[in-house]
Amino acid sequence: MKNKLAGKRLAVLGAGKIGGILLQAFLRHKLISPGQVRATVRHAEKARALGKSLRVSVTTDNRAAVEKADIILLCVKPQTVKDVLEEIRSTVTPRQLIISVAASVPTAYLEERLVDGVPVVRAMPNTPCAIGAGMTGLASGKHAKPGHLEIAQTLFDAAGRTVVVDEKLMDAVTGLSASGPAFIYILLESLAEAGVKVGLPRDIATLLAAQTMYGAARVVLETGEHPARLKDAVTTPAGCTIDGILELEDGKVRVTLIKAVVKATQRARELLFEG
Ligand SMILES: NC(=O)c1ccc[n+]([C@@H]2O[C@H](COP(=O)([O-])OP(=O)(O)OC[C@H]3O[C@@H](n4cnc5c(N)ncnc54)[C@H](OP(=O)(O)O)[C@@H]3O)[C@@H](O)[C@H]2O)c1
């Protein structure tokens, strides 16, 4: 798989939070060498600082960055995508691959604003990509061939797991796994707070909460077992866990989480249309 990227040149347009995380993951896994990367940001002083810390070329010139690139990773905010596409339109050709991580922006929106035939893949990663534990949903645009999708998979696999979905599900991926870390941190913080309430020192409570979440998630991933069956295995008749579960149900934790993901998914459909 790695050979697919041998000698490829990468442009990262908008190397902010997620762009920076992804670029560092690709460099760490030696998928792309620093000399093959051209990144951009909006502010010149940020470009200088980022260039120094990542040891790659970072400028504010999107057109120059894409000129010799084989892969263009678009990581600007949804509302900035239109301006950036206008800037690079005359430079990008169908021999290049565009991978966009912008929430809310369909591949068709990008395709319409580029010359005909440019392959586009849409990706929706999350911040745990920073430690190789990310989750990225991928969807192909109309000109993207299987080889293009494979390139995107190779890149994002370096930052965690990937799943290919139909593009109509990308806003749902955004609402679940891209927004998800924020929801999980709130749950984790609450469990740690609960530990403090029942007498544990905060650092120990946070460790217990985080490792418990991590362990439970790993069991689901590694066994493929339904979470409800795994929950049942913890729940001794007339034991402590069932009392805790009763409180969770009384607090409508399930419906609250479902509503959080539904709202985030709906919001993902709106972002592009804001000025
Ligand atoms: N954060 C996440 O968890 C996450 C997850 C999945 C997808 N996304 C998507 O990733 C995109 C970026 O989100 P983010 O959280 O990384 O935001 P961010 O930290 O604000 O990054 C945006 C970057 O774009 C740069 N930029 C702005 N205008 C530009 C232009 N005209 N040309 C080149 N660069 C420009 C900014 O430069 P300056 O730093 O100089 O202002 C900044 O570095 C969004 O579309 C979002 O939907 C984010």
Ligand as a Chemical Component Dictionary entry (heavy atoms), coordinates in Angstrom:
data_LIG
# 
_chem_comp.id                   LIG 
_chem_comp.type                 NON-POLYMER 
_chem_comp.pdbx_formal_charge   0 
_chem_comp.three_letter_code    LIG 
# 
loop_
_chem_comp_atom.comp_id 
_chem_comp_atom.atom_id 
_chem_comp_atom.alt_atom_id 
_chem_comp_atom.type_symbol 
_chem_comp_atom.charge 
_chem_comp_atom.model_Cartn_x 
_chem_comp_atom.model_Cartn_y 
_chem_comp_atom.model_Cartn_z 
_chem_comp_atom.pdbx_ordinal 
LIG N1  N1  N 0  -11.310 20.037 14.026 1  
LIG C1  C1  C 0  -11.871 18.865 13.776 2  
LIG O1  O1  O 0  -12.045 18.024 14.657 3  
LIG C2  C2  C 0  -12.281 18.509 12.355 4  
LIG C3  C3  C 0  -12.604 17.175 12.055 5  
LIG C4  C4  C 0  -12.965 16.853 10.755 6  
LIG C5  C5  C 0  -13.025 17.831 9.781  7  
LIG N2  N2  N 1  -12.749 19.115 10.106 8  
LIG C6  C6  C 0  -12.825 20.115 9.033  9  
LIG O2  O2  O 0  -11.532 20.640 8.856  10 
LIG C7  C7  C 0  -11.622 21.982 8.433  11 
LIG C8  C8  C 0  -10.720 22.827 9.314  12 
LIG O3  O3  O 0  -11.119 22.729 10.644 13 
LIG P1  P1  P 0  -10.092 23.053 11.826 14 
LIG O4  O4  O 0  -10.806 22.695 13.082 15 
LIG O5  O5  O -1 -8.764  22.441 11.532 16 
LIG O6  O6  O 0  -10.001 24.655 11.688 17 
LIG P2  P2  P 0  -8.754  25.630 11.904 18 
LIG O7  O7  O 0  -7.878  25.124 13.000 19 
LIG O8  O8  O 0  -9.329  27.002 12.024 20 
LIG O9  O9  O 0  -7.931  25.516 10.545 21 
LIG C9  C9  C 0  -8.247  26.214 9.390  22 
LIG C10 C10 C 0  -6.949  26.607 8.740  23 
LIG O10 O10 O 0  -7.247  27.186 7.485  24 
LIG C11 C11 C 0  -6.362  28.266 7.292  25 
LIG N3  N3  N 0  -6.924  29.160 6.283  26 
LIG C12 C12 C 0  -7.957  30.036 6.381  27 
LIG N4  N4  N 0  -8.167  30.649 5.200  28 
LIG C13 C13 C 0  -7.240  30.154 4.333  29 
LIG C14 C14 C 0  -6.937  30.382 2.982  30 
LIG N5  N5  N 0  -7.641  31.257 2.241  31 
LIG N6  N6  N 0  -5.920  29.690 2.418  32 
LIG C15 C15 C 0  -5.205  28.777 3.141  33 
LIG N7  N7  N 0  -5.439  28.521 4.437  34 
LIG C16 C16 C 0  -6.457  29.191 5.029  35 
LIG C17 C17 C 0  -6.217  28.901 8.655  36 
LIG O11 O11 O 0  -5.050  29.698 8.676  37 
LIG P3  P3  P 0  -4.657  30.625 9.931  38 
LIG O12 O12 O 0  -4.238  29.642 10.995 39 
LIG O13 O13 O 0  -3.522  31.459 9.440  40 
LIG O14 O14 O 0  -5.883  31.398 10.286 41 
LIG C18 C18 C 0  -6.153  27.662 9.530  42 
LIG O15 O15 O 0  -4.809  27.230 9.646  43 
LIG C19 C19 C 0  -13.094 22.379 8.506  44 
LIG O16 O16 O 0  -13.634 22.385 7.211  45 
LIG C20 C20 C 0  -13.722 21.307 9.350  46 
LIG O17 O17 O 0  -15.046 21.051 8.938  47 
LIG C21 C21 C 0  -12.350 19.478 11.356 48 
# 
loop_
_chem_comp_bond.comp_id 
_chem_comp_bond.atom_id_1 
_chem_comp_bond.atom_id_2 
_chem_comp_bond.value_order 
_chem_comp_bond.pdbx_ordinal 
LIG N1  C1  SING 1  
LIG C1  O1  DOUB 2  
LIG C1  C2  SING 3  
LIG C2  C3  SING 4  
LIG C2  C21 DOUB 5  
LIG C3  C4  DOUB 6  
LIG C4  C5  SING 7  
LIG C5  N2  DOUB 8  
LIG N2  C6  SING 9  
LIG N2  C21 SING 10 
LIG C6  O2  SING 11 
LIG C6  C20 SING 12 
LIG O2  C7  SING 13 
LIG C7  C8  SING 14 
LIG C7  C19 SING 15 
LIG C8  O3  SING 16 
LIG O3  P1  SING 17 
LIG P1  O4  DOUB 18 
LIG P1  O5  SING 19 
LIG P1  O6  SING 20 
LIG O6  P2  SING 21 
LIG P2  O7  DOUB 22 
LIG P2  O8  SING 23 
LIG P2  O9  SING 24 
LIG O9  C9  SING 25 
LIG C9  C10 SING 26 
LIG C10 O10 SING 27 
LIG C10 C18 SING 28 
LIG O10 C11 SING 29 
LIG C11 N3  SING 30 
LIG C11 C17 SING 31 
LIG N3  C12 SING 32 
LIG N3  C16 SING 33 
LIG C12 N4  DOUB 34 
LIG N4  C13 SING 35 
LIG C13 C14 SING 36 
LIG C13 C16 DOUB 37 
LIG C14 N5  SING 38 
LIG C14 N6  DOUB 39 
LIG N6  C15 SING 40 
LIG C15 N7  DOUB 41 
LIG N7  C16 SING 42 
LIG C17 O11 SING 43 
LIG C17 C18 SING 44 
LIG O11 P3  SING 45 
LIG P3  O12 DOUB 46 
LIG P3  O13 SING 47 
LIG P3  O14 SING 48 
LIG C18 O15 SING 49 
LIG C19 O16 SING 50 
LIG C19 C20 SING 51 
LIG C20 O17 SING 52 
# 
